[in-house]
C-alpha cells in the first residue's frame, strides 16, 4: 500500500475526503513556493513591525520589548469574593484581569430586583453600587492594575462613571487611569440576547451612550482603552474566521462613522480604540486572520476615515482562546487546545491574551484551572523562544499567501455589510442572524458527518468510566442573593434622600437635553444612586417602559 493510500484509508485522516481547506473554506495547496507571493509588495503589504500597514504588528519591538498582558477572567459572587481571586492570581503572576459581571448586572438591574432571583453572582460578579466598584479595586490602584470590564452600554456608562469616581476618591488623576472598558452597543448581536437587550433599553439609546463613553474617555481618560467591538462573543455564535473579521471590523467602522457625526476628531478618539477577538483552533488561519485584519484596518482608517497619524491606523486587540472549541468530554485535553490557540494569538501579534480554563464547559474556573491557564502562558512567553523575534512567521509562502487571501475574503464580506447600510442595519434587518444560523448549521453538519474531527466527541472517545471527574467551582446563588438584598436595603437606607432625588432628576434632565451622560452619572453614583436606578431614570426620561411579561420572558430565556 502506498503512503497516499495509507493516508486515504485512515478514517481519521484530514485527507479522508480528498479536500484540504481552512475552517472558513479557503483552499490549501499541498505545498507552497515563491510563486505564491510573487505579487507581494513588501512596503505596501508588509512594512516593518510598528509601521503602516501594521501587518507585522502594531509596535516595533513587540514581545522583545514587552510580553503580552496575561489576562484572566474573574467575576463571581460578590465584589469582595472576586477581589480575593484577583489578589490570588496577581500573586501567581497574572497582570491583567477580565471582570465578568452576572446576568442581572449585564442588563442593568440591581441584585435585589425580582429579575435577579437565582442569578446573583452566578455567571460573574454583581455590581450595583459605587462601593461595589471600590471593593473590586481593594488593594489595587486604577493607574497600576489593568481591569477589562466585560460589559456593554448602557451598563458600561454606569461602570465607567463608577471607575472615574474610584480614581477620584483614590487621588488618581483621570488621565492616568489604565485598563479597558468594553463599549460595544451590539455586544449581543443576535437571537434571544439581542431581543432581551432591546426589551430593556432601546438600541438607538444604547448606541448614543456608546458614543458618550468614547467622547468622555478620549478627552478625559486618554490612557483607558475603549473596546469598540466584542468580536469574541460574535465568533462564539459559530461564524467562521472570514465572517469574524468582516463583522468585527464592519461594526467598528459603523461606530467610527457615528463618532465623526457627533463631531469627534478621528485623530483623537481612535487612539485608544481596541478590539476583543477570539482565537480559534485552525492555527494558520487564525494567524492570517489577525495579520489581515490589521492591514485592512490600517488602510480603511487612512483612506475612508482620513486618519492622519499611524497611531490612529494601528489595530490593537486582546485575544481570548475560543470557548466553543472546548469540550466537556475529556476536559484536560482542553489544555492542549488553549495552548495552541494562545500560540496562534502570539504569532498573530495580540496585545493581551486570556486563556479559557480547561473546565470551561463545566463551570467558572477553579483556582487550580486558572493557575494552569496562567502557567501555560508563562511557558509560552518565557521558555519557548517565540517572543525573541517579531512576527516570526513573516515570509512564509503559506502564511503570506493565506494572509492575502484572508484579507480579500474579509473585504468581500465587508462589501456585503456595506450594501446593507452597515452592521447596525444588518442586525436590525436580520441579515446577520441569517449568517449566524447558516454557520451554526454548517458547523454541526461538519461534526455529525465526521468531516471535522473533534477529539473526544466524534473521534478518540472514551467510555463513561474512562473520563475522570474534575473539580467544579460551585456558586451559592441563593446565599449571595440574600446577602446582596440585605446589603442594598442598608445602602439605600443610609443615603441622603434629597441628594439622591436631585441626582435622579439630573439624569432625566440631562438625557432630554442630549448631554454626555458620563459626568451626570458620576454625580449620581456619588449620591448613592444604584446601577438599576440609573437605568430606570434614563428609561423614564425616554418614556421607555417594559412590562412584567418582558421580565418573565427574559427569565425563561435564562436572563434572570
DRENTORGU-445111 format. One record per residue (C-alpha): residue in one letter; x, y, z. Coordinates in steps of 0.5 Angstrom, whole numbers, plus 500, padded with zeros to 3 digits. Example, Ala and Ser with C-alpha at 12.3 -4.5 7.8 and 13.67 -1.06 7.14 Angstrom:
<atoms>
@code=a&px=525&py=491&pz=516
@code=s&px=527&py=498&pz=514
</atoms>
This chain:
<atoms>
@code=x&px=500&py=500&pz=500
@code=x&px=503&py=507&pz=498
@code=x&px=504&py=513&pz=503
@code=x&px=498&py=516&pz=500
@code=x&px=493&py=510&pz=500
@code=x&px=495&py=509&pz=507
@code=x&px=493&py=517&pz=509
@code=x&px=487&py=516&pz=505
@code=x&px=485&py=509&pz=508
@code=x&px=485&py=512&pz=515
@code=x&px=478&py=514&pz=518
@code=x&px=481&py=520&pz=522
@code=x&px=486&py=523&pz=517
@code=x&px=485&py=530&pz=515
@code=x&px=485&py=528&pz=508
@code=x&px=480&py=523&pz=508
@code=x&px=475&py=527&pz=504
@code=x&px=481&py=529&pz=499
@code=x&px=479&py=536&pz=500
@code=x&px=484&py=541&pz=504
@code=x&px=481&py=548&pz=506
@code=x&px=482&py=552&pz=512
@code=x&px=476&py=552&pz=517
@code=x&px=473&py=558&pz=513
@code=x&px=473&py=554&pz=507
@code=x&px=480&py=557&pz=504
@code=x&px=483&py=552&pz=499
@code=x&px=490&py=550&pz=502
@code=x&px=495&py=547&pz=497
@code=x&px=500&py=541&pz=498
@code=x&px=506&py=546&pz=499
@code=x&px=508&py=553&pz=497
@code=x&px=513&py=556&pz=493
@code=x&px=516&py=563&pz=492
@code=x&px=510&py=564&pz=486
@code=x&px=505&py=564&pz=492
@code=x&px=508&py=571&pz=494
@code=x&px=511&py=574&pz=488
@code=x&px=506&py=580&pz=488
@code=x&px=507&py=581&pz=495
@code=x&px=510&py=588&pz=495
@code=x&px=514&py=589&pz=502
@code=x&px=513&py=596&pz=503
@code=x&px=506&py=596&pz=501
@code=x&px=503&py=590&pz=504
@code=x&px=508&py=588&pz=510
@code=x&px=513&py=594&pz=512
@code=x&px=516&py=594&pz=519
@code=x&px=513&py=592&pz=525
@code=x&px=510&py=598&pz=528
@code=x&px=510&py=601&pz=522
@code=x&px=504&py=602&pz=517
@code=x&px=500&py=598&pz=515
@code=x&px=502&py=594&pz=521
@code=x&px=501&py=587&pz=518
@code=x&px=507&py=585&pz=522
@code=x&px=505&py=588&pz=529
@code=x&px=503&py=595&pz=532
@code=x&px=509&py=596&pz=536
@code=x&px=516&py=596&pz=533
@code=x&px=519&py=591&pz=539
@code=x&px=513&py=587&pz=540
@code=x&px=515&py=582&pz=545
@code=x&px=522&py=583&pz=545
@code=x&px=520&py=590&pz=549
@code=x&px=514&py=588&pz=553
@code=x&px=511&py=581&pz=553
@code=x&px=503&py=581&pz=552
@code=x&px=499&py=582&pz=558
@code=x&px=497&py=576&pz=561
@code=x&px=489&py=577&pz=563
@code=x&px=485&py=572&pz=567
@code=x&px=477&py=572&pz=567
@code=x&px=475&py=574&pz=574
@code=x&px=468&py=575&pz=577
@code=x&px=463&py=571&pz=581
@code=x&px=459&py=572&pz=588
@code=x&px=461&py=579&pz=591
@code=x&px=466&py=584&pz=589
@code=x&px=469&py=582&pz=595
@code=x&px=470&py=575&pz=593
@code=x&px=472&py=577&pz=586
@code=x&px=477&py=581&pz=589
@code=x&px=480&py=576&pz=593
@code=x&px=481&py=572&pz=587
@code=x&px=484&py=577&pz=583
@code=x&px=489&py=578&pz=589
@code=x&px=491&py=571&pz=589
@code=x&px=492&py=571&pz=581
@code=x&px=496&py=577&pz=582
@code=x&px=501&py=573&pz=587
@code=x&px=502&py=568&pz=582
@code=x&px=504&py=573&pz=576
@code=x&px=498&py=575&pz=573
@code=x&px=498&py=582&pz=571
@code=x&px=491&py=584&pz=567
@code=x&px=484&py=582&pz=569
@code=x&px=478&py=581&pz=565
@code=x&px=472&py=583&pz=570
@code=x&px=466&py=579&pz=568
@code=x&px=459&py=581&pz=571
@code=x&px=453&py=577&pz=573
@code=x&px=447&py=577&pz=568
@code=x&px=442&py=582&pz=573
@code=x&px=448&py=587&pz=572
@code=x&px=449&py=586&pz=565
@code=x&px=442&py=588&pz=564
@code=x&px=442&py=594&pz=568
@code=x&px=439&py=591&pz=574
@code=x&px=441&py=591&pz=582
@code=x&px=442&py=585&pz=586
@code=x&px=435&py=585&pz=589
@code=x&px=431&py=586&pz=583
@code=x&px=426&py=581&pz=582
@code=x&px=429&py=579&pz=576
@code=x&px=436&py=577&pz=579
@code=x&px=433&py=572&pz=583
@code=x&px=437&py=566&pz=583
@code=x&px=442&py=569&pz=578
@code=x&px=446&py=574&pz=583
@code=x&px=454&py=573&pz=582
@code=x&px=453&py=566&pz=578
@code=x&px=456&py=568&pz=572
@code=x&px=460&py=574&pz=574
@code=x&px=461&py=579&pz=580
@code=x&px=455&py=583&pz=582
@code=x&px=456&py=591&pz=581
@code=x&px=450&py=595&pz=584
@code=x&px=454&py=601&pz=587
@code=x&px=460&py=605&pz=587
@code=x&px=462&py=601&pz=594
@code=x&px=462&py=595&pz=590
@code=x&px=467&py=598&pz=585
@code=x&px=471&py=601&pz=590
@code=x&px=471&py=593&pz=593
@code=x&px=474&py=591&pz=587
@code=x&px=480&py=595&pz=587
@code=x&px=481&py=594&pz=594
@code=x&px=489&py=593&pz=595
@code=x&px=490&py=596&pz=587
@code=x&px=490&py=603&pz=584
@code=x&px=487&py=604&pz=578
@code=x&px=493&py=607&pz=575
@code=x&px=497&py=601&pz=576
@code=x&px=493&py=595&pz=575
@code=x&px=489&py=593&pz=568
@code=x&px=482&py=591&pz=569
@code=x&px=478&py=590&pz=563
@code=x&px=471&py=591&pz=565
@code=x&px=467&py=586&pz=560
@code=x&px=460&py=590&pz=560
@code=x&px=457&py=594&pz=554
@code=x&px=453&py=600&pz=554
@code=x&px=448&py=602&pz=557
@code=x&px=451&py=599&pz=563
@code=x&px=458&py=601&pz=561
@code=x&px=457&py=608&pz=562
@code=x&px=455&py=607&pz=569
@code=x&px=461&py=603&pz=571
@code=x&px=466&py=608&pz=567
@code=x&px=463&py=613&pz=572
@code=x&px=464&py=609&pz=578
@code=x&px=471&py=608&pz=576
@code=x&px=472&py=615&pz=575
@code=x&px=470&py=616&pz=582
@code=x&px=474&py=611&pz=585
@code=x&px=480&py=614&pz=582
@code=x&px=478&py=621&pz=584
@code=x&px=477&py=618&pz=591
@code=x&px=484&py=615&pz=591
@code=x&px=487&py=621&pz=589
@code=x&px=489&py=618&pz=582
@code=x&px=488&py=624&pz=576
@code=x&px=483&py=621&pz=571
@code=x&px=489&py=622&pz=565
@code=x&px=493&py=616&pz=569
@code=x&px=487&py=611&pz=569
@code=x&px=489&py=605&pz=565
@code=x&px=485&py=599&pz=563
@code=x&px=480&py=597&pz=558
@code=x&px=472&py=599&pz=558
@code=x&px=468&py=595&pz=553
@code=x&px=464&py=599&pz=550
@code=x&px=460&py=595&pz=544
@code=x&px=453&py=597&pz=544
@code=x&px=452&py=591&pz=540
@code=x&px=455&py=586&pz=545
@code=x&px=450&py=581&pz=544
@code=x&px=448&py=582&pz=536
@code=x&px=443&py=576&pz=535
@code=x&px=438&py=572&pz=538
@code=x&px=435&py=572&pz=545
@code=x&px=440&py=576&pz=548
@code=x&px=439&py=582&pz=543
@code=x&px=432&py=582&pz=544
@code=x&px=433&py=582&pz=551
@code=x&px=437&py=588&pz=551
@code=x&px=432&py=592&pz=547
@code=x&px=427&py=590&pz=551
@code=x&px=430&py=593&pz=557
@code=x&px=433&py=599&pz=553
@code=x&px=433&py=602&pz=546
@code=x&px=438&py=600&pz=541
@code=x&px=439&py=607&pz=539
@code=x&px=440&py=610&pz=546
@code=x&px=445&py=604&pz=547
@code=x&px=449&py=607&pz=541
@code=x&px=448&py=614&pz=544
@code=x&px=451&py=612&pz=551
@code=x&px=457&py=608&pz=547
@code=x&px=459&py=615&pz=543
@code=x&px=458&py=619&pz=550
@code=x&px=463&py=614&pz=553
@code=x&px=468&py=615&pz=547
@code=x&px=468&py=622&pz=548
@code=x&px=469&py=622&pz=555
@code=x&px=475&py=617&pz=555
@code=x&px=478&py=620&pz=549
@code=x&px=478&py=627&pz=552
@code=x&px=479&py=626&pz=560
@code=x&px=482&py=619&pz=561
@code=x&px=487&py=618&pz=555
@code=x&px=490&py=612&pz=558
@code=x&px=484&py=608&pz=558
@code=x&px=482&py=603&pz=552
@code=x&px=475&py=603&pz=550
@code=x&px=473&py=597&pz=547
@code=x&px=470&py=598&pz=540
@code=x&px=468&py=591&pz=538
@code=x&px=467&py=585&pz=542
@code=x&px=469&py=580&pz=537
@code=x&px=470&py=575&pz=541
@code=x&px=462&py=574&pz=543
@code=x&px=461&py=574&pz=536
@code=x&px=465&py=569&pz=534
@code=x&px=462&py=564&pz=539
@code=x&px=456&py=564&pz=536
@code=x&px=459&py=560&pz=531
@code=x&px=461&py=564&pz=525
@code=x&px=468&py=563&pz=521
@code=x&px=474&py=567&pz=521
@code=x&px=473&py=571&pz=515
@code=x&px=466&py=573&pz=518
@code=x&px=469&py=574&pz=524
@code=x&px=474&py=579&pz=521
@code=x&px=469&py=583&pz=517
@code=x&px=463&py=583&pz=522
@code=x&px=468&py=586&pz=527
@code=x&px=471&py=591&pz=523
@code=x&px=465&py=593&pz=520
@code=x&px=462&py=594&pz=527
@code=x&px=468&py=598&pz=529
@code=x&px=467&py=603&pz=522
@code=x&px=460&py=604&pz=524
@code=x&px=462&py=607&pz=531
@code=x&px=467&py=611&pz=528
@code=x&px=462&py=614&pz=523
@code=x&px=458&py=616&pz=529
@code=x&px=463&py=619&pz=532
@code=x&px=465&py=623&pz=527
@code=x&px=458&py=625&pz=526
@code=x&px=458&py=627&pz=533
@code=x&px=464&py=632&pz=531
@code=x&px=469&py=628&pz=535
@code=x&px=476&py=628&pz=532
@code=x&px=478&py=621&pz=529
@code=x&px=486&py=623&pz=530
@code=x&px=484&py=624&pz=538
@code=x&px=478&py=618&pz=539
@code=x&px=481&py=613&pz=535
@code=x&px=488&py=613&pz=539
@code=x&px=485&py=608&pz=545
@code=x&px=480&py=604&pz=541
@code=x&px=481&py=597&pz=542
@code=x&px=478&py=590&pz=540
@code=x&px=477&py=584&pz=544
@code=x&px=478&py=578&pz=539
@code=x&px=477&py=570&pz=539
@code=x&px=483&py=566&pz=537
@code=x&px=480&py=559&pz=535
@code=x&px=483&py=552&pz=533
@code=x&px=485&py=553&pz=526
@code=x&px=492&py=555&pz=527
@code=x&px=495&py=558&pz=521
@code=x&px=488&py=561&pz=519
@code=x&px=488&py=565&pz=526
@code=x&px=495&py=568&pz=525
@code=x&px=493&py=570&pz=518
@code=x&px=486&py=573&pz=520
@code=x&px=490&py=577&pz=525
@code=x&px=495&py=580&pz=520
@code=x&px=490&py=581&pz=515
@code=x&px=485&py=585&pz=520
@code=x&px=491&py=589&pz=522
@code=x&px=493&py=591&pz=515
@code=x&px=485&py=592&pz=513
@code=x&px=484&py=597&pz=519
@code=x&px=490&py=601&pz=517
@code=x&px=488&py=602&pz=510
@code=x&px=481&py=604&pz=512
@code=x&px=483&py=608&pz=517
@code=x&px=487&py=612&pz=513
@code=x&px=483&py=612&pz=506
@code=x&px=476&py=612&pz=509
@code=x&px=476&py=616&pz=515
@code=x&px=482&py=621&pz=514
@code=x&px=487&py=619&pz=520
@code=x&px=493&py=623&pz=519
@code=x&px=497&py=619&pz=524
@code=x&px=500&py=612&pz=524
@code=x&px=498&py=611&pz=531
@code=x&px=490&py=612&pz=529
@code=x&px=491&py=607&pz=524
@code=x&px=494&py=602&pz=529
@code=x&px=489&py=596&pz=531
@code=x&px=491&py=593&pz=538
@code=x&px=487&py=588&pz=541
@code=x&px=486&py=583&pz=546
@code=x&px=485&py=575&pz=545
@code=x&px=481&py=570&pz=549
@code=x&px=482&py=563&pz=547
@code=x&px=476&py=560&pz=544
@code=x&px=471&py=558&pz=549
@code=x&px=467&py=554&pz=543
@code=x&px=473&py=549&pz=541
@code=x&px=473&py=547&pz=548
@code=x&px=469&py=540&pz=550
@code=x&px=466&py=538&pz=557
@code=x&px=469&py=531&pz=555
@code=x&px=476&py=529&pz=557
@code=x&px=477&py=536&pz=559
@code=x&px=484&py=536&pz=561
@code=x&px=485&py=536&pz=553
@code=x&px=483&py=543&pz=553
@code=x&px=489&py=545&pz=556
@code=x&px=493&py=543&pz=549
@code=x&px=487&py=547&pz=545
@code=x&px=488&py=553&pz=549
@code=x&px=496&py=552&pz=549
@code=x&px=495&py=552&pz=541
@code=x&px=490&py=558&pz=541
@code=x&px=495&py=562&pz=545
@code=x&px=501&py=561&pz=541
@code=x&px=497&py=563&pz=535
@code=x&px=495&py=569&pz=538
@code=x&px=502&py=571&pz=540
@code=x&px=504&py=569&pz=533
@code=x&px=499&py=574&pz=530
@code=x&px=501&py=580&pz=535
@code=x&px=496&py=580&pz=540
@code=x&px=497&py=585&pz=546
@code=x&px=494&py=581&pz=551
@code=x&px=492&py=574&pz=552
@code=x&px=487&py=571&pz=556
@code=x&px=486&py=563&pz=556
@code=x&px=480&py=559&pz=558
@code=x&px=481&py=554&pz=563
@code=x&px=480&py=547&pz=562
@code=x&px=474&py=547&pz=566
@code=x&px=470&py=552&pz=562
@code=x&px=465&py=547&pz=560
@code=x&px=463&py=545&pz=567
@code=x&px=463&py=552&pz=570
@code=x&px=467&py=558&pz=573
@code=x&px=475&py=557&pz=573
@code=x&px=477&py=554&pz=580
@code=x&px=484&py=557&pz=583
@code=x&px=487&py=550&pz=580
@code=x&px=485&py=551&pz=573
@code=x&px=486&py=559&pz=573
@code=x&px=493&py=557&pz=575
@code=x&px=494&py=552&pz=570
@code=x&px=492&py=557&pz=565
@code=x&px=497&py=562&pz=567
@code=x&px=503&py=557&pz=567
@code=x&px=501&py=556&pz=560
@code=x&px=502&py=563&pz=558
@code=x&px=508&py=563&pz=562
@code=x&px=512&py=557&pz=559
@code=x&px=510&py=560&pz=552
@code=x&px=513&py=567&pz=554
@code=x&px=519&py=565&pz=558
@code=x&px=521&py=558&pz=555
@code=x&px=519&py=557&pz=548
@code=x&px=523&py=563&pz=545
@code=x&px=517&py=565&pz=541
@code=x&px=518&py=572&pz=544
@code=x&px=525&py=573&pz=541
@code=x&px=523&py=575&pz=534
@code=x&px=518&py=580&pz=532
@code=x&px=513&py=577&pz=527
@code=x&px=517&py=570&pz=526
@code=x&px=512&py=567&pz=521
@code=x&px=513&py=573&pz=516
@code=x&px=516&py=571&pz=509
@code=x&px=513&py=564&pz=510
@code=x&px=510&py=563&pz=503
@code=x&px=504&py=559&pz=506
@code=x&px=503&py=565&pz=512
@code=x&px=503&py=571&pz=507
@code=x&px=499&py=568&pz=502
@code=x&px=494&py=566&pz=507
@code=x&px=494&py=573&pz=510
@code=x&px=493&py=576&pz=503
@code=x&px=487&py=571&pz=501
@code=x&px=484&py=572&pz=508
@code=x&px=484&py=580&pz=507
@code=x&px=481&py=579&pz=500
@code=x&px=476&py=575&pz=503
@code=x&px=474&py=579&pz=509
@code=x&px=474&py=585&pz=504
@code=x&px=469&py=582&pz=500
@code=x&px=465&py=580&pz=506
@code=x&px=465&py=587&pz=509
@code=x&px=463&py=590&pz=502
@code=x&px=456&py=586&pz=503
@code=x&px=456&py=589&pz=510
@code=x&px=456&py=596&pz=507
@code=x&px=451&py=594&pz=502
@code=x&px=446&py=593&pz=507
@code=x&px=448&py=600&pz=510
@code=x&px=453&py=598&pz=515
@code=x&px=453&py=593&pz=521
@code=x&px=447&py=596&pz=525
@code=x&px=443&py=595&pz=519
@code=x&px=445&py=588&pz=518
@code=x&px=443&py=587&pz=525
@code=x&px=436&py=591&pz=525
@code=x&px=434&py=587&pz=519
@code=x&px=436&py=580&pz=521
@code=x&px=441&py=579&pz=516
@code=x&px=447&py=578&pz=521
@code=x&px=442&py=573&pz=524
@code=x&px=442&py=569&pz=518
@code=x&px=449&py=569&pz=517
@code=x&px=450&py=566&pz=524
@code=x&px=445&py=561&pz=523
@code=x&px=448&py=558&pz=517
@code=x&px=454&py=558&pz=520
@code=x&px=452&py=554&pz=526
@code=x&px=448&py=549&pz=522
@code=x&px=455&py=548&pz=517
@code=x&px=459&py=547&pz=524
@code=x&px=454&py=542&pz=527
@code=x&px=454&py=538&pz=520
@code=x&px=461&py=538&pz=519
@code=x&px=461&py=535&pz=526
@code=x&px=456&py=530&pz=525
@code=x&px=459&py=528&pz=518
@code=x&px=465&py=527&pz=521
@code=x&px=469&py=532&pz=516
@code=x&px=471&py=535&pz=522
@code=x&px=475&py=532&pz=528
@code=x&px=473&py=534&pz=535
@code=x&px=478&py=529&pz=539
@code=x&px=473&py=526&pz=545
@code=x&px=467&py=528&pz=542
@code=x&px=467&py=524&pz=535
@code=x&px=473&py=521&pz=535
@code=x&px=478&py=518&pz=540
@code=x&px=473&py=518&pz=545
@code=x&px=473&py=515&pz=552
@code=x&px=468&py=510&pz=555
@code=x&px=464&py=513&pz=561
@code=x&px=468&py=511&pz=566
@code=x&px=475&py=513&pz=563
@code=x&px=473&py=520&pz=563
@code=x&px=476&py=522&pz=570
@code=x&px=472&py=527&pz=574
@code=x&px=474&py=534&pz=575
@code=x&px=473&py=539&pz=581
@code=x&px=468&py=544&pz=579
@code=x&px=467&py=551&pz=582
@code=x&px=460&py=552&pz=586
@code=x&px=457&py=559&pz=587
@code=x&px=451&py=559&pz=592
@code=x&px=447&py=564&pz=588
@code=x&px=441&py=564&pz=594
@code=x&px=446&py=566&pz=599
@code=x&px=449&py=571&pz=595
@code=x&px=442&py=574&pz=593
@code=x&px=440&py=574&pz=600
@code=x&px=447&py=578&pz=602
@code=x&px=446&py=583&pz=597
@code=x&px=439&py=584&pz=598
@code=x&px=441&py=586&pz=605
@code=x&px=447&py=590&pz=603
@code=x&px=443&py=594&pz=598
@code=x&px=437&py=595&pz=603
@code=x&px=442&py=598&pz=608
@code=x&px=446&py=602&pz=603
@code=x&px=439&py=606&pz=601
@code=x&px=437&py=607&pz=608
@code=x&px=444&py=611&pz=609
@code=x&px=444&py=616&pz=604
@code=x&px=441&py=623&pz=603
@code=x&px=435&py=622&pz=600
@code=x&px=434&py=629&pz=598
@code=x&px=441&py=629&pz=595
@code=x&px=439&py=622&pz=592
@code=x&px=433&py=625&pz=589
@code=x&px=436&py=631&pz=586
@code=x&px=441&py=627&pz=583
@code=x&px=436&py=622&pz=580
@code=x&px=433&py=629&pz=577
@code=x&px=439&py=631&pz=574
@code=x&px=440&py=624&pz=570
@code=x&px=433&py=625&pz=567
@code=x&px=434&py=633&pz=565
@code=x&px=441&py=631&pz=562
@code=x&px=438&py=626&pz=558
@code=x&px=433&py=630&pz=555
@code=x&px=438&py=636&pz=554
@code=x&px=442&py=631&pz=550
@code=x&px=448&py=632&pz=555
@code=x&px=454&py=627&pz=555
@code=x&px=451&py=622&pz=561
@code=x&px=458&py=620&pz=564
@code=x&px=459&py=626&pz=568
@code=x&px=452&py=626&pz=570
@code=x&px=452&py=619&pz=572
@code=x&px=459&py=620&pz=576
@code=x&px=455&py=625&pz=580
@code=x&px=449&py=620&pz=581
@code=x&px=453&py=615&pz=584
@code=x&px=457&py=619&pz=589
@code=x&px=450&py=621&pz=592
@code=x&px=449&py=613&pz=592
@code=x&px=444&py=612&pz=586
@code=x&px=445&py=605&pz=584
@code=x&px=446&py=601&pz=578
@code=x&px=439&py=600&pz=577
@code=x&px=436&py=607&pz=579
@code=x&px=441&py=610&pz=574
@code=x&px=438&py=606&pz=568
@code=x&px=431&py=607&pz=571
@code=x&px=432&py=615&pz=571
@code=x&px=434&py=614&pz=563
@code=x&px=428&py=610&pz=561
@code=x&px=424&py=615&pz=565
@code=x&px=427&py=621&pz=561
@code=x&px=426&py=617&pz=554
@code=x&px=419&py=615&pz=556
@code=x&px=421&py=608&pz=555
@code=x&px=418&py=602&pz=559
@code=x&px=417&py=595&pz=559
@code=x&px=412&py=590&pz=562
@code=x&px=413&py=585&pz=567
@code=x&px=412&py=580&pz=562
@code=x&px=418&py=582&pz=559
@code=x&px=422&py=581&pz=565
@code=x&px=418&py=574&pz=565
@code=x&px=420&py=572&pz=558
@code=x&px=428&py=574&pz=560
@code=x&px=427&py=570&pz=566
@code=x&px=425&py=564&pz=562
@code=x&px=431&py=565&pz=557
@code=x&px=436&py=565&pz=563
@code=x&px=437&py=572&pz=564
@code=x&px=434&py=573&pz=571
</atoms>
